[in-house]
């Protein structure tokens, strides 16, 4: 039967574990999905309807730095076009031009050698006389024209006649000098295929401004059409490289910085502005969902979630495997993301990210608060487009806040921590603005935002703490102090209805506190747990010796019934704790402070009355649970030690220490400490700490002679009236 029951218990345990794992998985997946929705909604910009070349209905500023692609390309093209081509010299071009001019002038000089005969023949023609040389003259002119044409020149016949026959030597000399001079000047300049026409006009204008005869000027202008040739050619490769450099010059980039206005109400929606708005995903299009953005955010959040799980598995397993703690963590994370999504449009510096850090540090674990602060900073930075000032403030001030509030055990200390965090925010933001050369009004404004952020985060933390503590049944130093207040309803009842138990609990609280401190436990939890450990006695206070003023009800009861009444105060205490909404950690101490120990006095009383060995020991044991925490174990030891020491008649230091160590040894041998993480070294430290407390209470003092004998008689009478606290071997020996 026992084996079957064991299998059932194991089976149900496995099912329960599986259900718990599924519940944790559901919490994790839901948190990830909701976080993804919040972050995606915050990272996806609001979209607007625009029409090209129509007035805008919106004022829009850039959510991030962006390049005006169209305007930048336009400037790049203009810059490349302005670059002059790279020219290379055409060697010999100037010499060739001057040689061509000299050849022309040489022909003119050669043809003018027979000037006299030519002149005589002309005179004969004027006198009406026929001359046989007329045909020769005409042939000579034609021959000269052919020679000019071979050189690339073409003159009218009248111009040839004037040049060879009519112009004087002085005019020809001046013509030669001026033409050489003007052509030489032009050839010293860059002449290319592109500007040769302009150079020809320039040469013609120069000739036209000379003092030559009109006919010679005309001839010079005609020669100008044929004489020039390019002395520079474009280097195509070097020109291409030069233009590419000008095209790619960073100065051509038109950049719109974050916060700068892109378009105002009434501005015409130009092509470049529409392109910018489209690049920022601010324009309504047929495809309204950015799958690339969503996929990127999802991947990042999954990686952050995995990082958090790995961290918790190594450093915060208690939170990871506790459904309530995990649910609390998820709610705090999602709440912070929601608030960030709501307020970041005003300013990223007012996002109260410290709310999550402080709540997690107080309610769960300071190590967990640090990693959550980093993860939330990354997640929120996706919504804020990587605002660097927010990232610096969140990481630095958030880390400080986790440490500042982790030891806060009073509300006013939380307020002080909030002021410090606000000042740290300012200290972070001001240097950041100075690095970026921000204006004074910007520094003042952002410093004010950072200051307000720290204060508001603290106010929200203080406001949310009580509800979260109550909802998730979490113990915090502040709540423990509130529970330990004498005005707490249960403690107030204990004081008025069971004053003996109340003072016993105070003493146990003192012992438990120093004992927990000695082993590195939660001393405040141990002390407050000790205050409540015997609240079950409120149901029947007179059945417990410390509250009895006259008769002892157990004198008229059987040992079995007395044992049942005594042991029932544990379950009665658990029921009262639930009724008054006492946290689970303290309720566990109430349930475990006796474990499964034996009610020795009534057990031996039953054996004596029965005068046999048939008494069932299990009926005289508490049906609670063995301590599972250091604090519960310390309260158990403190409770037994306080009752035993109080019952001693001769309270010497040696006897007290011997009794303390014997009680601890008996609890250890009885298996009551099997489920808690106490070592032998811890037990030794607990014993020493108990002795320090008792040394202060029961220090040696001189007794008045007149009452010394009376005190001894009273001690003997009180000792004989004990009915419940006879749970130690020391007491049994005296009985």
C-alpha positions as a printed Julia matrix, in Angstrom:
735×3 Matrix{Float64}:
  0.0     0.0      0.0
  2.8     2.29     0.87
  4.6     1.56    -2.39
  1.48    2.26    -4.46
  1.01    5.51    -2.64
  4.61    6.4     -3.36
  4.11    5.73    -7.05
  0.99    7.9     -7.07
  2.86   10.69    -5.37
  5.74   10.43    -7.81
  3.37   10.33   -10.76
  1.44   13.35    -9.61
  4.72   15.1     -8.95
  5.84   14.5    -12.53
  2.53   15.7    -13.88
  2.7    18.77   -11.69
  6.25   19.46   -12.84
  5.2    19.05   -16.46
  2.31   21.42   -15.95
  4.61   23.95   -14.29
  7.03   23.7    -17.21
  4.21   24.23   -19.69
  2.98   27.21   -17.68
  6.43   28.77   -17.67
  6.74   28.14   -21.4
  3.36   29.79   -22.04
  4.37   32.8    -19.96
  7.65   33.13   -21.86
  6.02   32.82   -25.3
  3.22   35.26   -24.46
  5.75   37.75   -23.11
  7.84   37.47   -26.26
  4.82   37.88   -28.54
  3.45   40.88   -26.66
  6.9    42.48   -26.46
  7.29   41.96   -30.22
  3.94   43.65   -30.89
  4.8    46.61   -28.66
  8.31   47.11   -30.06
  7.18   46.64   -33.67
  4.38   49.15   -33.17
  6.83   51.63   -31.72
  9.49   51.06   -34.38
  7.04   51.26   -37.31
  6.64   54.93   -38.22
  3.25   56.52   -38.79
  2.4    56.77   -42.48
  0.97   59.76   -44.35
 -0.69   60.36   -47.69
  1.22   62.62   -50.12
  0.69   63.67   -53.74
  3.62   64.72   -55.92
  3.71   68.48   -56.73
  0.83   69.14   -54.31
  0.91   71.0    -50.97
  1.67   68.97   -47.86
 -0.89   68.65   -45.07
  1.67   67.62   -42.46
  4.71   68.84   -40.58
  7.23   66.0    -40.59
 10.67   65.85   -39.01
 13.25   63.19   -39.66
 13.07   60.3    -37.16
 16.68   59.46   -38.0
 19.54   60.71   -40.14
 18.86   60.2    -43.85
 20.4    61.23   -47.18
 18.46   63.23   -49.78
 19.36   60.85   -52.62
 17.9    62.84   -55.52
 19.36   66.18   -54.45
 22.71   64.54   -53.68
 22.81   62.95   -57.14
 21.9    66.26   -58.76
 24.75   68.01   -56.98
 27.14   65.22   -57.9
 26.24   65.53   -61.58
 26.69   69.3    -61.47
 30.04   68.95   -59.71
 31.27   66.48   -62.32
 30.07   68.72   -65.16
 31.93   71.71   -63.74
 35.23   69.88   -63.84
 37.39   70.96   -66.77
 38.7    68.11   -68.9
 42.29   67.06   -68.39
 44.28   68.21   -71.47
 47.5    66.84   -72.92
 49.76   68.84   -75.27
 49.89   68.01   -78.97
 53.55   68.35   -79.63
 54.55   70.28   -82.82
 51.09   71.76   -83.34
 52.28   75.39   -82.9
 55.29   74.8    -85.12
 53.12   73.26   -87.79
 50.73   76.24   -87.72
 53.57   78.75   -87.96
 55.21   76.76   -90.75
 51.91   76.73   -92.62
 51.71   80.54   -92.24
 55.31   80.93   -93.4
 54.59   78.74   -96.42
 51.62   80.98   -97.29
 53.71   84.14   -96.94
 56.58   82.56   -98.89
 54.26   81.92  -101.82
 53.13   85.55  -101.63
 56.74   86.77  -101.71
 57.63   84.45  -104.61
 54.7    85.6   -106.68
 55.54   89.25  -106.05
 59.14   88.86  -107.44
 58.08   89.73  -110.96
 56.14   92.75  -109.71
 57.4    95.09  -112.44
 56.48   92.88  -115.36
 53.17   92.22  -113.79
 52.61   95.95  -113.31
 53.6    96.71  -116.92
 51.16   94.21  -118.24
 48.45   95.69  -116.1
 49.24   99.21  -117.45
 49.02   97.99  -121.03
 45.63   96.54  -120.29
 44.49   99.86  -118.87
 45.65  101.66  -122.09
 43.5    99.39  -124.18
 46.42   97.58  -125.55
 46.4    93.93  -125.89
 49.15   92.08  -124.28
 50.01   88.49  -124.81
 50.98   88.18  -121.19
 47.36   88.59  -119.96
 46.84   84.92  -120.31
 50.04   84.27  -118.36
 48.91   86.59  -115.55
 45.63   84.8   -115.32
 47.42   81.46  -115.33
 49.81   82.75  -112.64
 46.89   83.75  -110.41
 45.36   80.34  -110.89
 48.63   78.62  -110.09
 49.0    80.7   -106.94
 45.46   79.84  -105.84
 46.2    76.14  -106.35
 49.3    76.47  -104.19
 47.24   78.13  -101.45
 44.62   75.42  -101.69
 47.31   72.77  -101.26
 48.22   74.51   -98.01
 44.57   74.55   -97.01
 43.79   78.18   -97.78
 41.14   79.48  -100.18
 41.09   83.15  -101.29
 39.01   85.04  -103.81
 40.63   85.98  -107.09
 40.37   89.7   -106.28
 42.09   89.08  -102.97
 44.88   87.18  -104.72
 45.31   90.01  -107.19
 45.44   92.58  -104.41
 47.8    90.5   -102.33
 50.25   89.82  -105.13
 49.91   92.78  -107.46
 48.35   95.74  -105.74
 49.61   95.77  -102.15
 52.81   97.61  -101.45
 55.87   95.96   -99.99
 55.4    97.89   -96.77
 51.81   96.7    -96.48
 52.88   93.13   -97.15
 55.65   93.44   -94.57
 53.27   94.76   -91.98
 50.79   92.03   -92.89
 53.42   89.32   -92.39
 54.55   90.71   -89.03
 51.06   91.15   -87.7
 49.88   87.72   -88.81
 52.91   85.98   -87.28
 52.42   87.92   -84.08
 48.65   87.29   -83.82
 48.85   83.62   -84.76
 51.72   83.1    -82.3
 49.73   84.7    -79.5
 46.72   82.51   -80.17
 48.79   79.35   -80.4
 50.24   80.03   -76.97
 46.76   79.43   -75.62
 45.01   76.07   -75.22
 43.26   75.2    -78.44
 41.09   72.11   -78.49
 38.51   70.63   -80.8
 35.86   72.1    -78.54
 37.13   75.69   -78.47
 38.89   76.04   -81.83
 35.93   77.92   -83.28
 36.16   80.41   -80.43
 39.91   80.75   -80.96
 39.35   81.42   -84.68
 36.91   84.18   -83.83
 39.35   85.51   -81.27
 42.1    85.56   -83.94
 39.82   87.25   -86.47
 38.9    89.92   -83.95
 42.56   90.5    -83.23
 43.28   90.92   -86.94
 40.3    93.21   -87.36
 41.68   95.53   -84.69
 45.01   96.01   -86.49
 45.99   98.98   -88.7
 46.16   96.95   -91.88
 44.38   97.94   -95.01
 40.85   96.7    -95.27
 41.7    94.22   -98.01
 44.58   92.77   -96.0
 42.38   92.55   -92.89
 39.87   90.53   -94.89
 42.63   88.28   -96.16
 43.96   87.87   -92.62
 40.49   86.98   -91.35
 40.08   84.38   -94.11
 43.49   82.91   -93.29
 42.37   82.73   -89.66
 39.67   80.27   -90.67
 42.27   77.82   -91.98
 45.51   78.44   -90.13
 44.67   77.32   -86.59
 44.74   73.74   -85.34
 44.35   72.19   -81.85
 47.47   72.2    -79.68
 45.71   70.4    -76.77
 43.71   67.16   -76.74
 41.45   65.77   -74.01
 42.95   62.94   -71.93
 39.84   60.77   -71.75
 41.03   58.49   -68.89
 42.33   61.27   -66.65
 39.23   63.31   -67.34
 37.01   60.37   -66.38
 38.89   59.87   -63.12
 38.71   63.57   -62.31
 34.98   63.73   -62.96
 34.37   60.57   -60.91
 36.22   62.1    -57.98
 34.1    65.22   -58.25
 30.95   63.11   -58.55
 31.8    61.06   -55.46
 32.9    64.0    -53.34
 31.18   63.71   -49.89
 30.42   67.41   -50.09
 27.76   66.59   -52.67
 25.79   64.54   -50.11
 22.72   66.34   -48.79
 22.04   64.89   -45.34
 18.95   65.5    -43.22
 19.74   65.0    -39.55
 17.43   63.49   -36.98
 14.9    66.04   -35.77
 15.39   68.3    -38.81
 12.22   69.24   -40.64
 11.66   67.4    -43.91
  8.49   69.13   -45.0
  6.08   71.66   -43.5
  2.39   72.25   -43.93
  1.83   73.97   -47.27
  5.2    73.01   -48.77
  5.07   71.52   -52.26
  5.83   67.81   -52.25
  8.79   67.69   -54.61
 10.28   64.53   -56.03
 13.26   64.56   -53.68
 11.13   65.11   -50.54
  8.74   62.36   -51.59
 11.71   60.04   -52.09
 12.98   60.84   -48.56
  9.57   60.21   -47.02
  9.27   56.95   -48.92
 12.72   55.83   -47.75
 11.65   56.53   -44.17
  8.55   54.39   -44.73
  6.31   57.37   -43.99
  4.28   57.25   -47.19
  1.14   55.17   -47.53
  1.65   52.51   -50.18
 -0.09   49.35   -51.23
  2.29   47.27   -49.14
  1.64   48.7    -45.69
  3.46   46.05   -43.65
  7.25   46.07   -43.5
  8.07   42.38   -43.29
 11.8    43.03   -43.23
 11.5    45.3    -40.2
  9.22   42.83   -38.41
 11.53   39.89   -39.05
 14.57   41.83   -37.86
 12.88   42.9    -34.63
 11.61   39.38   -33.97
 15.08   37.89   -34.37
 16.62   40.44   -32.02
 13.93   39.91   -29.38
 14.3    36.13   -29.58
 18.05   36.47   -29.03
 17.45   38.79   -26.08
 14.95   36.33   -24.62
 17.42   33.46   -24.96
 20.11   35.57   -23.33
 17.79   36.32   -20.4
 16.86   32.63   -20.0
 20.51   31.53   -20.05
 21.41   34.2    -17.52
 18.56   33.21   -15.2
 19.42   29.53   -15.53
 22.94   30.28   -14.31
 22.37   33.03   -11.76
 18.63   33.25   -10.91
 17.22   29.73   -11.06
 14.73   30.45    -8.31
 12.98   33.04   -10.46
 13.19   30.95   -13.62
 11.53   27.92   -12.03
  8.95   29.82    -9.98
  5.77   30.52   -11.92
  4.72   33.54    -9.87
  8.15   35.14   -10.02
  8.35   34.54   -13.76
  4.9    36.02   -14.25
  5.87   39.07   -12.2
  9.03   39.51   -14.28
  7.01   39.33   -17.49
  4.46   41.88   -16.28
  7.17   44.34   -15.23
  8.95   44.0    -18.6
  5.76   44.43   -20.62
  4.59   47.34   -18.45
  7.89   49.14   -19.01
  7.72   48.56   -22.77
  4.13   49.86   -22.88
  5.03   53.02   -20.98
  8.06   53.53   -23.22
  5.88   53.16   -26.32
  3.48   55.73   -24.92
  5.93   58.43   -23.86
  8.94   58.2    -26.18
  7.21   60.44   -28.74
  7.61   63.34   -26.32
 11.23   62.64   -25.49
 13.3    59.49   -25.11
 14.74   60.91   -21.9
 11.4    60.64   -20.07
 11.08   56.87   -20.62
 10.96   55.46   -17.05
 13.13   52.42   -17.7
 14.33   52.59   -14.09
 10.86   51.46   -13.02
 11.61   47.9    -14.16
 15.11   47.91   -12.7
 13.96   49.08    -9.28
 10.93   46.79    -9.09
 12.91   43.7    -10.08
 15.77   44.58    -7.74
 13.37   44.99    -4.8
 10.94   42.17    -5.54
 13.14   39.53    -7.17
 16.9    39.82    -7.5
 19.45   42.59    -8.01
 21.48   40.46   -10.45
 18.37   39.88   -12.52
 17.59   43.61   -12.46
 20.95   44.4    -14.07
 20.49   42.08   -17.05
 16.85   43.09   -17.53
 17.96   46.73   -17.58
 20.36   46.0    -20.45
 17.8    43.93   -22.38
 15.08   46.59   -22.0
 17.54   49.28   -23.08
 18.24   47.39   -26.31
 14.55   46.66   -26.95
 13.45   50.26   -26.33
 16.35   51.62   -28.42
 14.77   49.84   -31.4
 11.7    52.03   -30.93
 13.81   55.16   -30.42
 16.02   54.49   -33.47
 19.09   54.02   -31.33
 18.96   57.32   -29.42
 22.47   57.34   -27.94
 21.66   59.65   -25.02
 18.86   57.36   -23.86
 21.1    54.3    -24.14
 23.85   55.86   -22.03
 21.4    57.12   -19.4
 19.5    53.83   -19.22
 22.57   51.63   -18.82
 24.5    53.84   -16.39
 21.66   55.19   -14.23
 19.69   51.94   -14.48
 22.62   49.96   -13.09
 23.03   52.42   -10.24
 19.31   52.23    -9.45
 19.43   48.44    -9.09
 22.07   48.72    -6.35
 20.58   51.77    -4.67
 17.16   50.23    -4.01
 18.25   46.63    -3.35
 18.94   47.37     0.33
 16.15   49.9      0.83
 13.95   48.73     3.69
 11.84   51.85     4.12
  9.8    54.03     1.77
 11.8    57.13     2.63
 14.99   55.33     1.62
 13.39   54.62    -1.74
 12.63   58.31    -2.09
 16.24   59.17    -1.31
 17.37   56.61    -3.88
 15.07   58.24    -6.44
 16.66   61.65    -5.83
 20.13   60.15    -6.27
 19.08   58.42    -9.51
 17.62   61.68   -10.82
 20.92   63.46   -10.11
 22.88   60.66   -11.8
 20.66   61.09   -14.86
 21.56   64.77   -15.01
 25.25   63.98   -14.55
 25.06   61.58   -17.52
 23.01   63.82   -19.87
 24.93   67.08   -19.41
 28.33   65.64   -20.48
 26.64   63.88   -23.4
 25.26   67.21   -24.62
 28.6    68.91   -24.1
 30.28   66.24   -26.24
 27.8    66.94   -29.04
 28.19   70.73   -28.65
 24.49   71.14   -27.89
 23.0    74.56   -27.27
 22.46   75.77   -23.7
 18.66   75.57   -23.97
 18.96   71.94   -25.15
 21.19   71.08   -22.21
 18.74   72.65   -19.76
 15.71   71.01   -21.36
 17.19   67.51   -21.56
 18.7    67.8    -18.09
 15.23   68.64   -16.76
 13.73   65.64   -18.55
 16.37   63.34   -17.05
 15.8    64.75   -13.56
 12.03   64.3    -13.82
 12.51   60.77   -15.17
 14.39   59.63   -12.07
 11.8    61.13    -9.72
  8.78   59.79   -11.62
 10.31   56.3    -11.85
 10.74   56.24    -8.09
  7.21   57.52    -7.43
  5.77   54.85    -9.73
  7.9    52.19    -8.03
  6.66   53.17    -4.58
  3.09   53.23    -5.87
  3.25   49.81    -7.53
  5.15   47.97    -4.81
  2.26   47.31    -2.39
 -0.05   45.92    -5.05
  2.67   43.74    -6.58
  3.75   42.49    -3.15
  0.17   41.56    -2.32
 -0.73   40.11    -5.72
  2.35   37.91    -6.04
  2.78   37.29    -2.31
  6.33   38.56    -2.3
  8.31   39.54     0.75
 10.3    42.77     0.67
 12.15   44.46     3.53
  9.55   47.23     3.53
  6.67   44.81     3.77
  8.42   42.86     6.49
  8.86   46.03     8.51
  5.17   46.8      8.05
  4.25   43.28     9.19
  6.57   43.55    12.17
  4.83   46.71    13.38
  3.11   46.08    16.75
 -0.03   47.66    15.32
 -0.37   44.87    12.78
 -3.82   43.32    13.5
 -2.62   39.8     14.31
  0.23   41.01    16.52
 -2.1    43.41    18.26
 -4.49   40.52    18.97
 -1.61   38.41    20.17
 -0.57   41.14    22.61
 -4.05   41.53    24.09
 -5.39   37.96    23.91
 -2.2    35.94    24.47
  0.36   38.25    26.11
  2.57   35.36    27.2
  2.8    34.05    23.67
  3.44   37.6     22.41
  6.45   38.11    24.67
  7.68   34.61    23.89
  7.47   35.48    20.17
  9.43   38.69    20.72
 12.21   36.74    22.39
 12.17   34.11    19.66
 12.35   36.96    17.14
 15.49   38.32    18.77
 17.11   34.89    18.74
 16.05   34.15    15.16
 17.36   37.47    13.88
 20.88   37.04    15.25
 20.86   33.37    14.25
 19.94   34.19    10.64
 22.56   36.93    10.52
 25.2    34.48    11.71
 24.6    32.15     8.73
 23.95   34.8      6.07
 20.17   34.33     5.96
 17.41   36.89     5.8
 17.51   38.2      9.35
 14.48   40.44     8.93
 12.38   37.59     7.55
 13.45   35.34    10.42
 12.53   37.96    13.03
  9.11   38.77    11.54
  8.43   35.08    10.94
  9.16   34.46    14.61
  6.66   37.16    15.57
  3.93   35.23    13.73
  5.03   31.65    14.33
  2.61   31.07    17.24
 -0.42   33.09    16.08
 -2.38   29.83    15.99
 -2.44   29.94    19.79
 -4.95   32.8     19.53
 -7.65   30.19    18.97
 -7.09   28.59    22.42
 -4.64   30.85    24.31
 -5.37   29.44    27.78
 -4.24   25.96    26.77
 -0.64   27.17    26.59
  1.41   27.61    29.74
  2.8    31.08    29.0
 -0.76   32.46    28.94
 -2.05   30.65    32.05
 -2.63   32.64    35.21
 -4.51   30.06    37.32
 -5.38   26.44    36.53
 -4.01   24.31    33.73
 -6.78   22.83    31.49
 -4.53   19.92    30.57
 -4.83   18.55    34.1
 -8.38   17.46    33.23
 -7.54   16.12    29.73
 -6.09   12.91    28.4
 -2.56   13.07    26.95
 -3.93   12.3     23.47
 -6.38   15.19    23.58
 -3.8    17.54    25.07
 -1.35   16.62    22.3
 -4.03   17.23    19.68
 -4.8    20.67    21.13
 -1.14   21.62    21.36
 -0.24   20.48    17.81
 -3.33   22.09    16.25
 -1.96   25.58    16.8
  0.26   25.09    13.72
 -2.62   24.53    11.31
 -4.69   27.16    13.12
 -1.85   29.59    12.56
 -1.68   28.78     8.83
 -5.43   29.4      8.48
 -5.18   32.74    10.27
 -2.22   33.74     8.11
 -4.22   33.06     4.95
 -7.21   34.95     6.34
 -5.06   38.0      7.1
 -3.15   37.64     3.81
  0.21   37.05     5.44
  2.91   36.34     2.8
  3.71   32.75     1.92
  7.27   33.01     3.22
  5.98   33.75     6.73
  3.15   31.22     6.41
  5.78   28.59     5.61
  7.63   29.49     8.81
  4.39   29.09    10.77
  3.82   25.67     9.17
  7.41   24.5      9.61
  8.47   25.92    12.98
  7.74   22.6     14.75
  8.33   20.33    11.79
  7.33   16.8     12.78
  8.81   16.94    16.27
  7.47   14.89    19.15
  5.31   16.47    21.87
  7.53   14.72    24.4
  5.79   15.66    27.64
  2.38   14.28    26.71
  3.92   11.32    24.9
  5.73   10.24    28.06
  2.67   11.1     30.15
  0.6     8.77    27.94
  3.21    6.02    28.25
  3.24    6.42    32.01
 -0.55    6.3     32.21
 -0.79    3.31    29.88
  2.09    1.49    31.56
  2.86   -0.27    28.32
  4.72    0.17    25.07
  1.58    0.32    22.89
  1.4     4.11    22.71
  1.55    5.27    19.04
  4.31    7.86    18.84
  2.99    9.28    15.53
 -0.12   10.57    17.3
  2.08   12.75    19.47
  4.01   14.38    16.61
  3.24   17.64    14.85
  1.81   17.14    11.37
  3.61   20.14     9.91
  6.47   20.14     7.43
 10.15   20.04     8.15
 11.9    23.4      7.57
 12.86   23.96     3.95
 14.62   27.29     4.4
 17.37   28.55     6.67
 15.03   31.08     8.22
 12.38   28.48     9.11
 15.03   26.22    10.63
 16.45   29.08    12.72
 12.95   29.94    13.99
 12.39   26.27    14.95
 15.65   26.2     16.93
 15.02   29.61    18.48
 11.5    28.57    19.55
 12.69   25.36    21.25
 15.72   27.03    22.84
 13.75   29.98    24.21
 11.1    27.73    25.8
 13.7    25.42    27.29
 15.96   28.15    28.66
 12.98   30.0     30.12
 12.03   26.87    32.04
 15.49   26.49    33.6
 15.91   27.22    37.3
 19.66   27.68    37.39
 20.49   29.87    34.39
 24.25   29.79    34.3
 26.16   30.43    31.09
 27.55   26.93    30.92
 24.2    25.24    31.51
 22.48   27.48    28.93
 25.1    26.75    26.28
 24.95   23.04    27.0
 21.17   23.08    26.69
 21.28   25.05    23.43
 23.73   22.65    21.82
 21.78   19.61    23.07
 18.52   20.93    21.59
 20.22   21.62    18.24
 21.78   18.14    18.27
 18.43   16.51    19.08
 16.73   18.36    16.2
 19.51   17.25    13.89
 19.33   13.63    15.03
 15.53   13.66    14.71
 15.89   14.6     11.02
 14.13   17.93    11.4
 16.95   19.78     9.58
 17.24   17.38     6.64
 15.44   19.62     4.13
 17.19   22.93     4.78
 20.63   24.03     3.64
 22.3    24.24     7.04
 25.81   22.92     7.57
 27.4    21.86    10.85
 29.34   25.11    10.76
 26.05   26.99    10.44
 24.62   25.16    13.46
 27.68   26.05    15.5
 27.32   29.72    14.51
 23.63   29.63    15.44
 24.45   28.25    18.87
 27.04   30.96    19.46
 24.66   33.7     18.35
 21.94   32.37    20.69
 24.41   32.48    23.55
 25.16   36.15    22.89
 21.47   36.97    23.24
 21.01   34.96    26.43
 24.19   36.43    27.9
 22.55   39.84    27.67
 19.27   38.69    29.21
 20.53   36.4     31.93
 23.78   38.06    33.0
 24.97   37.43    36.53
 23.49   39.69    39.23
 23.26   39.76    43.03
 19.9    38.8     44.54
 18.38   40.51    47.56
 18.82   38.24    50.62
 15.22   38.65    51.78
 13.69   37.34    48.62
 16.29   34.77    47.62
 14.54   31.89    49.41
 11.12   33.05    48.2
 12.35   33.14    44.58
 13.54   29.56    44.82
 10.14   28.42    46.12
  8.38   30.28    43.28
 10.64   28.7     40.66
  9.81   25.24    41.97
  6.05   25.93    41.88
  6.2    27.34    38.33
  8.26   24.4     37.21
  5.65   21.93    38.44
  2.87   23.73    36.55
  4.49   23.33    33.11
  2.29   21.37    30.75
  3.22   22.11    27.16
  6.78   23.2     26.83
  8.24   19.94    28.09
  9.77   19.01    24.76
 13.44   18.78    25.68
 15.45   16.01    27.31
 16.51   18.51    29.95
 12.89   19.05    30.96
 12.17   15.34    30.96
 15.09   14.65    33.24
 13.75   17.19    35.71
 10.26   15.63    35.5
